[in-house]
């Protein structure tokens, strides 16, 4: 088995604040998703959002989208967009 690099995860102040406001269940799912992302920040489920490959976006959970940057063994979560089913104008159905 080969050693796979795990990227150091860092947060901007804004992304850290949003992370800290998650309820315990959402925080547990978020933390697990970030742990998986730290092993492969260029996963095919992510997409570049700029001219280069290092600025990326991914849907971490069904309710959390993250924008992040990858550089020199670090993964910087820049912005989190958190969706809540309670704030839907027109629910399906």
Backbone as numpy.savetxt, mean C-alpha at the origin, in Angstrom:
# Nx Ny Nz CAx CAy CAz Cx Cy Cz
16.68 -23.07 -1.21 15.83 -21.89 -1.21 16.72 -20.65 -1.21
16.46 -19.73 -2.11 17.27 -18.53 -2.19 16.73 -17.45 -1.26
17.64 -16.59 -0.81 17.25 -15.48 0.05 16.59 -14.40 -0.79
15.44 -13.93 -0.38 14.76 -12.84 -1.07 14.88 -11.59 -0.21
15.24 -10.51 -0.86 15.38 -9.24 -0.16 14.01 -8.75 0.30
13.95 -8.28 1.53 12.74 -7.65 2.04 13.04 -6.16 2.16
12.26 -5.36 1.50 12.47 -3.92 1.48 12.08 -3.31 2.83
12.85 -2.33 3.26 12.51 -1.57 4.46 11.30 -0.71 4.14
10.28 -0.74 4.97 9.04 0.01 4.74 9.07 1.29 5.57
8.85 2.40 4.88 8.78 3.72 5.51 7.47 4.38 5.10
7.05 5.37 5.88 5.80 6.08 5.63 6.02 7.58 5.64
5.34 8.30 4.76 5.30 9.74 4.91 4.44 10.03 6.14
4.49 11.24 6.63 3.69 11.60 7.81 2.21 11.38 7.53
1.75 11.77 6.37 0.34 11.62 6.00 -0.08 10.15 5.93
0.73 9.33 5.26 0.40 7.90 5.13 0.44 7.21 6.49
1.40 7.58 7.33 1.48 7.02 8.68 0.27 7.39 9.51
-0.18 8.62 9.36 -1.37 9.07 10.09 -2.60 8.27 9.65
-2.75 8.09 8.34 -3.90 7.32 7.83 -3.83 5.86 8.30
-2.64 5.28 8.29 -2.45 3.91 8.77 -2.86 3.79 10.24
-2.44 4.76 11.05 -2.71 4.72 12.48 -4.19 4.90 12.81
-4.96 5.44 11.89 -6.40 5.64 12.12 -7.25 4.43 11.74
-6.64 3.41 11.16 -7.41 2.22 10.77 -7.91 1.47 12.01
-9.12 0.91 11.90 -9.62 0.08 13.00 -8.79 -1.21 13.03
-8.83 -1.96 14.14 -7.95 -3.13 14.29 -8.04 -4.17 13.16
-9.23 -4.46 12.68 -9.37 -5.47 11.62 -8.75 -4.98 10.31
-9.03 -3.73 9.96 -8.45 -3.18 8.73 -6.94 -3.02 8.86
-6.48 -2.67 10.05 -5.04 -2.51 10.28 -4.32 -3.85 10.12
-4.92 -4.92 10.62 -4.30 -6.24 10.49 -4.19 -6.63 9.01
-5.23 -6.41 8.23 -5.21 -6.72 6.80 -4.18 -5.84 6.08
-4.16 -4.57 6.43 -3.21 -3.62 5.84 -1.78 -4.07 6.13
-1.49 -4.38 7.39 -0.13 -4.79 7.77 0.31 -6.04 7.02
-0.59 -6.99 6.87 -0.27 -8.22 6.14 0.02 -7.91 4.66
-0.78 -7.04 4.06 -0.57 -6.67 2.66 0.76 -5.94 2.48
1.10 -5.05 3.40 2.36 -4.32 3.31 3.54 -5.29 3.47
3.40 -6.27 4.34 4.44 -7.28 4.52 4.68 -8.05 3.21
3.62 -8.39 2.51 3.73 -9.08 1.22 4.37 -8.14 0.19
3.93 -6.89 0.16 4.47 -5.92 -0.79 5.96 -5.68 -0.56
6.40 -5.69 0.69 7.82 -5.47 1.00 8.71 -6.56 0.42
8.15 -7.71 0.13 8.91 -8.80 -0.48 9.00 -8.66 -1.99
8.00 -7.98 -2.58 7.97 -7.84 -4.04 7.24 -6.54 -4.42
7.91 -5.38 -4.30 7.24 -4.12 -4.58 6.92 -3.89 -6.06
7.48 -4.72 -6.92 7.18 -4.61 -8.36 6.22 -5.70 -8.82
5.42 -6.21 -7.90 4.45 -7.25 -8.23 3.61 -6.84 -9.45
3.17 -7.84 -10.21 2.36 -7.55 -11.39 1.01 -6.92 -11.03
0.63 -6.97 -9.76 -0.62 -6.34 -9.34 -0.47 -4.83 -9.13
0.76 -4.35 -9.13 0.99 -2.92 -9.01 1.21 -2.33 -10.40
1.14 -1.00 -10.46 1.39 -0.37 -11.76 2.18 0.91 -11.55
3.03 1.25 -12.51 3.78 2.49 -12.40 2.83 3.69 -12.59
3.12 4.78 -11.89 2.27 5.98 -12.01 3.08 7.21 -12.40
4.20 6.99 -12.99 5.03 8.10 -13.44 5.85 7.66 -14.64
6.85 8.46 -14.93 7.70 8.17 -16.08 8.55 6.92 -15.86
8.97 6.68 -14.62 9.82 5.53 -14.32 9.04 4.41 -13.67
9.75 3.38 -13.25 9.13 2.23 -12.60 9.05 2.37 -11.09
9.77 3.33 -10.50 9.88 3.38 -9.05 8.66 4.00 -8.36
7.89 4.84 -9.03 6.66 5.40 -8.45 5.51 4.49 -8.86
4.80 3.93 -7.87 3.83 2.88 -8.16 2.55 3.05 -7.36
1.53 2.30 -7.78 0.25 2.28 -7.09 -0.22 0.83 -7.04
-0.88 0.48 -5.92 -1.42 -0.87 -5.77 -2.64 -0.82 -4.86
-3.56 -1.69 -5.12 -4.70 -1.87 -4.22 -4.30 -2.93 -3.21
-4.02 -2.49 -1.98 -3.53 -3.40 -0.95 -4.63 -4.31 -0.42
-5.80 -3.74 -0.20 -6.97 -4.50 0.25 -8.16 -4.00 -0.56
-9.32 -4.55 -0.32 -10.49 -4.11 -1.09 -10.84 -2.65 -0.82
-10.33 -2.10 0.29 -10.69 -0.73 0.65 -9.50 0.22 0.78
-8.29 -0.23 0.44 -7.11 0.62 0.60 -6.23 0.56 -0.64
-6.02 1.74 -1.24 -5.10 1.90 -2.36 -3.90 2.69 -1.85
-2.70 2.25 -2.24 -1.48 2.92 -1.79 -0.67 3.40 -2.99
-0.14 4.61 -2.86 0.89 5.10 -3.77 2.20 4.98 -3.02
3.23 4.47 -3.71 4.51 4.26 -3.04 5.67 4.44 -4.00
6.85 4.61 -3.43 8.09 4.75 -4.19 9.05 3.66 -3.74
9.82 3.15 -4.68 10.80 2.11 -4.39 12.19 2.66 -4.75
13.13 2.57 -3.80 14.47 3.05 -4.06 15.46 2.46 -3.07
16.54 1.89 -3.58 17.66 1.42 -2.76 17.26 0.58 -1.56
16.43 -0.41 -1.79 16.04 -1.31 -0.72 14.99 -0.76 0.22
14.39 0.37 -0.16 13.35 0.98 0.67 12.06 1.13 -0.12
10.98 0.97 0.58 9.65 1.15 0.02 8.99 2.25 0.85
8.72 3.39 0.23 8.12 4.53 0.93 6.66 4.65 0.55
5.77 4.40 1.52 4.35 4.60 1.28 4.08 6.10 1.38
3.65 6.67 0.28 3.48 8.11 0.16 2.07 8.55 0.50
1.09 7.85 -0.03 -0.31 8.23 0.17 -1.18 6.99 0.24
-2.15 7.01 1.13 -3.15 5.95 1.23 -4.50 6.55 0.90
-5.27 5.83 0.10 -6.68 6.20 -0.15 -7.51 5.09 0.47
-8.29 5.46 1.47 -9.07 4.49 2.23 -10.54 4.72 1.93
-11.18 3.65 1.49 -12.59 3.70 1.13 -13.41 3.00 2.20
-14.60 3.52 2.43 -15.49 2.95 3.43 -16.86 2.76 2.79
-17.42 1.58 2.92 -18.73 1.31 2.32 -19.82 2.22 2.86
-19.61 2.82 4.00 -20.62 3.71 4.58 -20.74 5.02 3.82
-19.75 5.37 3.01 -19.80 6.66 2.32 -20.11 6.55 0.83
-20.85 5.50 0.45 -21.23 5.31 -0.95 -22.54 6.04 -1.22
-22.53 6.90 -2.24 -23.73 7.65 -2.60 -24.84 6.75 -3.12
-24.49 5.83 -4.00 -25.48 4.94 -4.59 -25.00 3.48 -4.45
-25.40 2.81 -3.37 -24.98 1.41 -3.19 -25.54 0.54 -4.32
-24.81 -0.51 -4.65 -25.29 -1.43 -5.68 -26.49 -2.19 -5.15
-27.36 -2.55 -6.07 -28.48 -3.37 -5.63 -29.76 -2.88 -6.01
